[in-house]
Amino acid sequence: MQENLLDSPDLHGRLCLSSCILAELLRRSPQPAGTGQLAQVAGHAKDEVEQMCKHLVRHGLLQASAGEGEEGRWQLAGDPAAMTLADLFSALLAPADGQALS
């Protein structure tokens, strides 16, 4: 039996984290959520969540939102109905900071 999606632990982890982030932002839409809020919902460290959010911003799925304090705030970029699973996979498989994601 396959232990994780696509037989790649790293890709499986990124897919789970990004899906959780997107689901929470969809639930809150159009209101943004802070990195700490997303980390709590996702059960991941804030730095992991922030890194994933920045990656999703670079690929057009999220946008940074001005907010109170210094914590990063994020919201969906564009119409949620227009986002597809293909968009998410394309972002997850794209190079991050010049290095290919495995």
N, CA, C and O atoms as CSV, one atom per row, in Angstrom:
chain,resi,resn,atom,element,x,y,z
A,1,MET,N,N,0.845,-1.188,0.000
A,1,MET,CA,C,0.000,0.000,0.000
A,1,MET,C,C,0.884,1.243,0.000
A,1,MET,O,O,1.879,1.299,0.723
A,2,GLN,N,N,0.527,2.228,-0.800
A,2,GLN,CA,C,1.285,3.472,-0.892
A,2,GLN,C,C,1.170,4.251,0.423
A,2,GLN,O,O,0.072,4.426,0.951
A,3,GLU,N,N,2.311,4.717,0.946
A,3,GLU,CA,C,2.324,5.402,2.231
A,3,GLU,C,C,1.957,6.872,2.125
A,3,GLU,O,O,1.458,7.444,3.094
A,4,ASN,N,N,2.185,7.495,0.992
A,4,ASN,CA,C,1.845,8.901,0.844
A,4,ASN,C,C,1.533,9.212,-0.615
A,4,ASN,O,O,1.868,8.458,-1.529
A,5,LEU,N,N,0.886,10.340,-0.791
A,5,LEU,CA,C,0.449,10.756,-2.115
A,5,LEU,C,C,1.624,10.901,-3.069
A,5,LEU,O,O,2.631,11.520,-2.725
A,6,LEU,N,N,1.504,10.348,-4.241
A,6,LEU,CA,C,2.502,10.456,-5.307
A,6,LEU,C,C,3.831,9.818,-4.951
A,6,LEU,O,O,4.822,10.028,-5.650
A,7,ASP,N,N,3.870,9.047,-3.883
A,7,ASP,CA,C,5.068,8.338,-3.443
A,7,ASP,C,C,6.266,9.264,-3.237
A,7,ASP,O,O,7.411,8.857,-3.430
A,8,SER,N,N,5.995,10.508,-2.845
A,8,SER,CA,C,7.035,11.498,-2.544
A,8,SER,C,C,6.677,12.175,-1.224
A,8,SER,O,O,5.764,12.999,-1.181
A,9,PRO,N,N,7.385,11.837,-0.150
A,9,PRO,CA,C,7.055,12.436,1.149
A,9,PRO,C,C,7.098,13.960,1.139
A,9,PRO,O,O,6.263,14.612,1.765
A,10,ASP,N,N,8.077,14.528,0.424
A,10,ASP,CA,C,8.201,15.985,0.388
A,10,ASP,C,C,7.015,16.621,-0.341
A,10,ASP,O,O,6.418,17.576,0.156
A,11,LEU,N,N,6.679,16.097,-1.504
A,11,LEU,CA,C,5.551,16.633,-2.264
A,11,LEU,C,C,4.248,16.420,-1.498
A,11,LEU,O,O,3.385,17.299,-1.483
A,12,HIS,N,N,4.105,15.279,-0.874
A,12,HIS,CA,C,2.915,15.005,-0.070
A,12,HIS,C,C,2.781,16.036,1.048
A,12,HIS,O,O,1.692,16.562,1.279
A,13,GLY,N,N,3.873,16.326,1.739
A,13,GLY,CA,C,3.844,17.313,2.816
A,13,GLY,C,C,3.487,18.699,2.323
A,13,GLY,O,O,2.689,19.395,2.950
A,14,ARG,N,N,4.074,19.114,1.192
A,14,ARG,CA,C,3.772,20.435,0.628
A,14,ARG,C,C,2.323,20.520,0.166
A,14,ARG,O,O,1.672,21.552,0.331
A,15,LEU,N,N,1.818,19.426,-0.418
A,15,LEU,CA,C,0.431,19.411,-0.864
A,15,LEU,C,C,-0.514,19.533,0.330
A,15,LEU,O,O,-1.486,20.287,0.283
A,16,CYS,N,N,-0.230,18.797,1.385
A,16,CYS,CA,C,-1.088,18.863,2.579
A,16,CYS,C,C,-1.062,20.259,3.197
A,16,CYS,O,O,-2.112,20.808,3.532
A,17,LEU,N,N,0.131,20.836,3.351
A,17,LEU,CA,C,0.242,22.166,3.953
A,17,LEU,C,C,-0.446,23.214,3.083
A,17,LEU,O,O,-1.229,24.020,3.586
A,18,SER,N,N,-0.163,23.208,1.798
A,18,SER,CA,C,-0.754,24.221,0.917
A,18,SER,C,C,-2.271,24.065,0.841
A,18,SER,O,O,-2.992,25.063,0.802
A,19,SER,N,N,-2.756,22.846,0.821
A,19,SER,CA,C,-4.206,22.621,0.792
A,19,SER,C,C,-4.866,23.142,2.052
A,19,SER,O,O,-5.950,23.723,1.997
A,20,CYS,N,N,-4.218,22.936,3.184
A,20,CYS,CA,C,-4.758,23.423,4.456
A,20,CYS,C,C,-4.786,24.955,4.469
A,20,CYS,O,O,-5.765,25.557,4.910
A,21,ILE,N,N,-3.727,25.570,3.992
A,21,ILE,CA,C,-3.663,27.037,3.926
A,21,ILE,C,C,-4.770,27.568,3.023
A,21,ILE,O,O,-5.507,28.478,3.404
A,22,LEU,N,N,-4.882,27.002,1.837
A,22,LEU,CA,C,-5.901,27.463,0.890
A,22,LEU,C,C,-7.313,27.237,1.430
A,22,LEU,O,O,-8.184,28.090,1.258
A,23,ALA,N,N,-7.542,26.106,2.076
A,23,ALA,CA,C,-8.872,25.828,2.627
A,23,ALA,C,C,-9.245,26.834,3.711
A,23,ALA,O,O,-10.381,27.305,3.762
A,24,GLU,N,N,-8.287,27.162,4.580
A,24,GLU,CA,C,-8.574,28.130,5.642
A,24,GLU,C,C,-8.821,29.520,5.065
A,24,GLU,O,O,-9.711,30.236,5.523
A,25,LEU,N,N,-8.037,29.899,4.065
A,25,LEU,CA,C,-8.243,31.215,3.449
A,25,LEU,C,C,-9.569,31.259,2.682
A,25,LEU,O,O,-10.228,32.298,2.638
A,26,LEU,N,N,-9.950,30.151,2.090
A,26,LEU,CA,C,-11.250,30.085,1.425
A,26,LEU,C,C,-12.371,30.225,2.455
A,26,LEU,O,O,-13.357,30.921,2.213
A,27,ARG,N,N,-12.219,29.564,3.595
A,27,ARG,CA,C,-13.222,29.638,4.648
A,27,ARG,C,C,-13.382,31.063,5.153
A,27,ARG,O,O,-14.493,31.492,5.465
A,28,ARG,N,N,-12.268,31.806,5.237
A,28,ARG,CA,C,-12.290,33.168,5.765
A,28,ARG,C,C,-12.582,34.224,4.693
A,28,ARG,O,O,-12.874,35.375,5.018
A,29,SER,N,N,-12.503,33.839,3.441
A,29,SER,CA,C,-12.600,34.793,2.340
A,29,SER,C,C,-13.840,35.674,2.481
A,29,SER,O,O,-14.917,35.173,2.805
A,30,PRO,N,N,-13.707,36.958,2.246
A,30,PRO,CA,C,-12.549,37.668,1.700
A,30,PRO,C,C,-11.577,38.177,2.768
A,30,PRO,O,O,-10.624,38.881,2.435
A,31,GLN,N,N,-11.794,37.840,4.028
A,31,GLN,CA,C,-10.912,38.310,5.094
A,31,GLN,C,C,-9.564,37.587,5.045
A,31,GLN,O,O,-9.525,36.387,4.774
A,32,PRO,N,N,-8.460,38.294,5.303
A,32,PRO,CA,C,-7.143,37.655,5.340
A,32,PRO,C,C,-6.930,36.909,6.649
A,32,PRO,O,O,-7.704,37.060,7.594
A,33,ALA,N,N,-5.889,36.115,6.696
A,33,ALA,CA,C,-5.484,35.409,7.915
A,33,ALA,C,C,-4.001,35.626,8.115
A,33,ALA,O,O,-3.240,35.717,7.152
A,34,GLY,N,N,-3.595,35.708,9.362
A,34,GLY,CA,C,-2.188,35.877,9.706
A,34,GLY,C,C,-1.438,34.551,9.648
A,34,GLY,O,O,-2.037,33.476,9.694
A,35,THR,N,N,-0.126,34.650,9.545
A,35,THR,CA,C,0.721,33.462,9.503
A,35,THR,C,C,0.501,32.600,10.738
A,35,THR,O,O,0.414,31.376,10.634
A,36,GLY,N,N,0.411,33.228,11.904
A,36,GLY,CA,C,0.192,32.475,13.135
A,36,GLY,C,C,-1.127,31.720,13.136
A,36,GLY,O,O,-1.197,30.581,13.596
A,37,GLN,N,N,-2.165,32.354,12.624
A,37,GLN,CA,C,-3.478,31.692,12.544
A,37,GLN,C,C,-3.414,30.489,11.614
A,37,GLN,O,O,-3.936,29.418,11.925
A,38,LEU,N,N,-2.773,30.678,10.478
A,38,LEU,CA,C,-2.654,29.578,9.514
A,38,LEU,C,C,-1.793,28.453,10.071
A,38,LEU,O,O,-2.093,27.280,9.847
A,39,ALA,N,N,-0.737,28.789,10.788
A,39,ALA,CA,C,0.136,27.779,11.383
A,39,ALA,C,C,-0.628,26.944,12.408
A,39,ALA,O,O,-0.461,25.726,12.482
A,40,GLN,N,N,-1.457,27.607,13.185
A,40,GLN,CA,C,-2.240,26.904,14.196
A,40,GLN,C,C,-3.228,25.932,13.536
A,40,GLN,O,O,-3.354,24.785,13.965
A,41,VAL,N,N,-3.912,26.387,12.513
A,41,VAL,CA,C,-4.877,25.536,11.817
A,41,VAL,C,C,-4.172,24.374,11.122
A,41,VAL,O,O,-4.660,23.244,11.136
A,42,ALA,N,N,-3.014,24.662,10.511
A,42,ALA,CA,C,-2.299,23.646,9.741
A,42,ALA,C,C,-1.480,22.699,10.620
A,42,ALA,O,O,-1.122,21.602,10.191
A,43,GLY,N,N,-1.188,23.126,11.849
A,43,GLY,CA,C,-0.360,22.302,12.719
A,43,GLY,C,C,1.095,22.265,12.282
A,43,GLY,O,O,1.782,21.259,12.459
A,44,HIS,N,N,1.561,23.370,11.711
A,44,HIS,CA,C,2.949,23.493,11.240
A,44,HIS,C,C,3.580,24.716,11.887
A,44,HIS,O,O,2.886,25.589,12.408
A,45,ALA,N,N,4.895,24.765,11.845
A,45,ALA,CA,C,5.627,25.918,12.365
A,45,ALA,C,C,5.340,27.150,11.509
A,45,ALA,O,O,5.116,27.051,10.303
A,46,LYS,N,N,5.352,28.324,12.168
A,46,LYS,CA,C,5.060,29.570,11.452
A,46,LYS,C,C,6.012,29.795,10.287
A,46,LYS,O,O,5.594,30.280,9.236
A,47,ASP,N,N,7.297,29.448,10.458
A,47,ASP,CA,C,8.242,29.685,9.364
A,47,ASP,C,C,7.939,28.814,8.150
A,47,ASP,O,O,8.130,29.252,7.015
A,48,GLU,N,N,7.470,27.587,8.372
A,48,GLU,CA,C,7.077,26.717,7.259
A,48,GLU,C,C,5.865,27.292,6.527
A,48,GLU,O,O,5.806,27.297,5.297
A,49,VAL,N,N,4.908,27.772,7.306
A,49,VAL,CA,C,3.692,28.339,6.720
A,49,VAL,C,C,4.030,29.608,5.941
A,49,VAL,O,O,3.545,29.806,4.826
A,50,GLU,N,N,4.854,30.457,6.525
A,50,GLU,CA,C,5.229,31.690,5.829
A,50,GLU,C,C,5.965,31.393,4.530
A,50,GLU,O,O,5.712,32.035,3.511
A,51,GLN,N,N,6.873,30.424,4.561
A,51,GLN,CA,C,7.608,30.044,3.353
A,51,GLN,C,C,6.646,29.536,2.277
A,51,GLN,O,O,6.776,29.895,1.107
A,52,MET,N,N,5.682,28.700,2.672
A,52,MET,CA,C,4.717,28.183,1.700
A,52,MET,C,C,3.843,29.312,1.163
A,52,MET,O,O,3.563,29.359,-0.035
A,53,CYS,N,N,3.410,30.220,2.033
A,53,CYS,CA,C,2.582,31.344,1.579
A,53,CYS,C,C,3.337,32.198,0.571
A,53,CYS,O,O,2.773,32.601,-0.446
A,54,LYS,N,N,4.595,32.472,0.842
A,54,LYS,CA,C,5.395,33.259,-0.103
A,54,LYS,C,C,5.534,32.535,-1.433
A,54,LYS,O,O,5.503,33.163,-2.491
A,55,HIS,N,N,5.687,31.226,-1.385
A,55,HIS,CA,C,5.774,30.442,-2.617
A,55,HIS,C,C,4.457,30.534,-3.394
A,55,HIS,O,O,4.461,30.691,-4.615
A,56,LEU,N,N,3.340,30.436,-2.683
A,56,LEU,CA,C,2.036,30.525,-3.343
A,56,LEU,C,C,1.765,31.933,-3.875
A,56,LEU,O,O,1.048,32.089,-4.864
A,57,VAL,N,N,2.323,32.949,-3.237
A,57,VAL,CA,C,2.217,34.322,-3.762
A,57,VAL,C,C,2.973,34.419,-5.085
A,57,VAL,O,O,2.462,34.981,-6.055
A,58,ARG,N,N,4.184,33.875,-5.125
A,58,ARG,CA,C,4.980,33.930,-6.363
A,58,ARG,C,C,4.284,33.245,-7.529
A,58,ARG,O,O,4.559,33.551,-8.690
A,59,HIS,N,N,3.386,32.321,-7.222
A,59,HIS,CA,C,2.696,31.582,-8.283
A,59,HIS,C,C,1.239,32.010,-8.453
A,59,HIS,O,O,0.451,31.322,-9.100
A,60,GLY,N,N,0.895,33.151,-7.865
A,60,GLY,CA,C,-0.385,33.777,-8.130
A,60,GLY,C,C,-1.601,33.219,-7.406
A,60,GLY,O,O,-2.730,33.574,-7.744
A,61,LEU,N,N,-1.397,32.349,-6.414
A,61,LEU,CA,C,-2.546,31.792,-5.704
A,61,LEU,C,C,-2.914,32.598,-4.462
A,61,LEU,O,O,-4.078,32.617,-4.060
A,62,LEU,N,N,-1.941,33.259,-3.854
A,62,LEU,CA,C,-2.177,34.099,-2.680
A,62,LEU,C,C,-1.652,35.489,-2.940
A,62,LEU,O,O,-0.912,35.730,-3.893
A,63,GLN,N,N,-2.053,36.406,-2.067
A,63,GLN,CA,C,-1.468,37.740,-2.070
A,63,GLN,C,C,-1.274,38.161,-0.625
A,63,GLN,O,O,-2.040,37.780,0.261
A,64,ALA,N,N,-0.236,38.952,-0.405
A,64,ALA,CA,C,0.008,39.505,0.920
A,64,ALA,C,C,-1.034,40.585,1.167
A,64,ALA,O,O,-1.456,41.287,0.248
A,65,SER,N,N,-1.436,40.701,2.412
A,65,SER,CA,C,-2.459,41.670,2.777
A,65,SER,C,C,-1.927,42.565,3.888
A,65,SER,O,O,-1.350,42.090,4.867
A,66,ALA,N,N,-2.128,43.853,3.720
A,66,ALA,CA,C,-1.721,44.784,4.770
A,66,ALA,C,C,-2.585,44.530,5.994
A,66,ALA,O,O,-3.794,44.325,5.888
A,67,GLY,N,N,-1.949,44.547,7.149
A,67,GLY,CA,C,-2.706,44.299,8.360
A,67,GLY,C,C,-2.016,44.880,9.569
A,67,GLY,O,O,-0.965,45.513,9.465
A,68,GLU,N,N,-2.614,44.659,10.704
A,68,GLU,CA,C,-2.077,45.175,11.947
A,68,GLU,C,C,-0.828,44.385,12.345
A,68,GLU,O,O,-0.717,43.193,12.061
A,69,GLY,N,N,0.113,45.072,13.009
A,69,GLY,CA,C,1.293,44.398,13.516
A,69,GLY,C,C,2.257,44.013,12.422
A,69,GLY,O,O,2.124,44.431,11.272
A,70,GLU,N,N,3.234,43.206,12.802
A,70,GLU,CA,C,4.278,42.806,11.858
A,70,GLU,C,C,4.045,41.434,11.249
A,70,GLU,O,O,4.747,41.042,10.317
A,71,GLU,N,N,3.061,40.698,11.769
A,71,GLU,CA,C,2.815,39.361,11.261
A,71,GLU,C,C,2.328,39.420,9.817
A,71,GLU,O,O,1.529,40.284,9.457
A,72,GLY,N,N,2.820,38.486,8.990
A,72,GLY,CA,C,2.354,38.406,7.620
A,72,GLY,C,C,0.884,38.053,7.575
A,72,GLY,O,O,0.411,37.234,8.363
A,73,ARG,N,N,0.171,38.660,6.669
A,73,ARG,CA,C,-1.249,38.365,6.485
A,73,ARG,C,C,-1.445,37.991,5.029
A,73,ARG,O,O,-0.829,38.572,4.134
A,74,TRP,N,N,-2.300,37.025,4.805
A,74,TRP,CA,C,-2.463,36.447,3.478
A,74,TRP,C,C,-3.929,36.329,3.137
A,74,TRP,O,O,-4.785,36.181,4.010
A,75,GLN,N,N,-4.201,36.398,1.835
A,75,GLN,CA,C,-5.548,36.136,1.351
A,75,GLN,C,C,-5.450,35.554,-0.048
A,75,GLN,O,O,-4.413,35.640,-0.706
A,76,LEU,N,N,-6.542,34.966,-0.484
A,76,LEU,CA,C,-6.571,34.383,-1.819
A,76,LEU,C,C,-6.404,35.477,-2.864
A,76,LEU,O,O,-6.901,36.591,-2.700
A,77,ALA,N,N,-5.711,35.150,-3.922
A,77,ALA,CA,C,-5.534,36.095,-5.030
A,77,ALA,C,C,-6.595,35.767,-6.076
A,77,ALA,O,O,-6.569,34.697,-6.685
A,78,GLY,N,N,-7.500,36.670,-6.274
A,78,GLY,CA,C,-8.510,36.460,-7.296
A,78,GLY,C,C,-9.708,35.653,-6.815
A,78,GLY,O,O,-9.889,35.405,-5.622
A,79,ASP,N,N,-10.500,35.262,-7.767
A,79,ASP,CA,C,-11.746,34.547,-7.528
A,79,ASP,C,C,-11.452,33.097,-7.150
A,79,ASP,O,O,-10.842,32.373,-7.936
A,80,PRO,N,N,-11.873,32.661,-5.966
A,80,PRO,CA,C,-11.624,31.275,-5.558
A,80,PRO,C,C,-12.206,30.252,-6.537
A,80,PRO,O,O,-11.649,29.166,-6.699
A,81,ALA,N,N,-13.311,30.587,-7.183
A,81,ALA,CA,C,-13.937,29.666,-8.135
A,81,ALA,C,C,-13.065,29.437,-9.363
A,81,ALA,O,O,-13.239,28.448,-10.074
A,82,ALA,N,N,-12.134,30.343,-9.611
A,82,ALA,CA,C,-11.269,30.210,-10.782
A,82,ALA,C,C,-10.013,29.380,-10.494
A,82,ALA,O,O,-9.303,28.998,-11.424
A,83,MET,N,N,-9.733,29.099,-9.222
A,83,MET,CA,C,-8.560,28.311,-8.858
A,83,MET,C,C,-8.838,26.837,-9.098
A,83,MET,O,O,-9.932,26.341,-8.831
A,84,THR,N,N,-7.822,26.146,-9.609
A,84,THR,CA,C,-7.978,24.716,-9.877
A,84,THR,C,C,-6.894,23.921,-9.165
A,84,THR,O,O,-5.887,24.469,-8.716
A,85,LEU,N,N,-7.121,22.635,-9.075
A,85,LEU,CA,C,-6.109,21.751,-8.524
A,85,LEU,C,C,-4.859,21.781,-9.399
A,85,LEU,O,O,-3.743,21.649,-8.894
A,86,ALA,N,N,-5.040,21.951,-10.692
A,86,ALA,CA,C,-3.892,22.057,-11.601
A,86,ALA,C,C,-3.038,23.274,-11.263
A,86,ALA,O,O,-1.812,23.211,-11.355
A,87,ASP,N,N,-3.674,24.391,-10.870
A,87,ASP,CA,C,-2.929,25.581,-10.461
A,87,ASP,C,C,-2.066,25.272,-9.239
A,87,ASP,O,O,-0.906,25.679,-9.169
A,88,LEU,N,N,-2.640,24.550,-8.281
A,88,LEU,CA,C,-1.910,24.210,-7.069
A,88,LEU,C,C,-0.740,23.281,-7.380
A,88,LEU,O,O,0.373,23.515,-6.909
A,89,PHE,N,N,-0.974,22.240,-8.160
A,89,PHE,CA,C,0.106,21.325,-8.515
A,89,PHE,C,C,1.198,22.038,-9.299
A,89,PHE,O,O,2.383,21.775,-9.092
A,90,SER,N,N,0.818,22.924,-10.184
A,90,SER,CA,C,1.809,23.685,-10.951
A,90,SER,C,C,2.693,24.502,-10.018
A,90,SER,O,O,3.910,24.559,-10.200
A,91,ALA,N,N,2.085,25.133,-9.022
A,91,ALA,CA,C,2.851,25.918,-8.045
A,91,ALA,C,C,3.759,25.014,-7.218
A,91,ALA,O,O,4.913,25.361,-6.969
A,92,LEU,N,N,3.255,23.866,-6.792
A,92,LEU,CA,C,4.037,22.983,-5.934
A,92,LEU,C,C,5.202,22.331,-6.674
A,92,LEU,O,O,6.226,22.020,-6.065
A,93,LEU,N,N,5.056,22.128,-7.950
A,93,LEU,CA,C,6.122,21.492,-8.730
A,93,LEU,C,C,7.120,22.503,-9.294
A,93,LEU,O,O,8.160,22.116,-9.827
A,94,ALA,N,N,6.810,23.784,-9.181
A,94,ALA,CA,C,7.695,24.832,-9.711
A,94,ALA,C,C,8.925,25.005,-8.820
A,94,ALA,O,O,8.866,24.770,-7.613
A,95,PRO,N,N,10.026,25.413,-9.421
A,95,PRO,CA,C,11.233,25.670,-8.630
A,95,PRO,C,C,10.999,26.728,-7.558
A,95,PRO,O,O,10.277,27.701,-7.770
A,96,ALA,N,N,11.619,26.520,-6.413
A,96,ALA,CA,C,11.558,27.487,-5.312
A,96,ALA,C,C,12.933,28.118,-5.153
A,96,ALA,O,O,13.919,27.424,-4.905
A,97,ASP,N,N,12.992,29.423,-5.298
A,97,ASP,CA,C,14.261,30.144,-5.158
A,97,ASP,C,C,15.366,29.552,-6.029
A,97,ASP,O,O,16.511,29.414,-5.598
A,98,GLY,N,N,15.002,29.210,-7.246
A,98,GLY,CA,C,15.998,28.726,-8.196
A,98,GLY,C,C,16.332,27.249,-8.077
A,98,GLY,O,O,17.162,26.751,-8.837
A,99,GLN,N,N,15.706,26.524,-7.137
A,99,GLN,CA,C,15.985,25.107,-6.978
A,99,GLN,C,C,14.715,24.317,-7.259
A,99,GLN,O,O,13.625,24.714,-6.847
A,100,ALA,N,N,14.859,23.213,-7.952
A,100,ALA,CA,C,13.695,22.378,-8.259
A,100,ALA,C,C,13.177,21.737,-6.988
A,100,ALA,O,O,13.952,21.300,-6.137
A,101,LEU,N,N,11.867,21.684,-6.867
A,101,LEU,CA,C,11.238,20.980,-5.752
A,101,LEU,C,C,11.131,19.524,-6.123
A,101,LEU,O,O,10.787,19.192,-7.258
A,102,SER,N,N,11.421,18.655,-5.185
A,102,SER,CA,C,11.343,17.217,-5.490
A,102,SER,C,C,10.067,16.632,-4.972
A,102,SER,O,O,9.825,15.436,-5.135
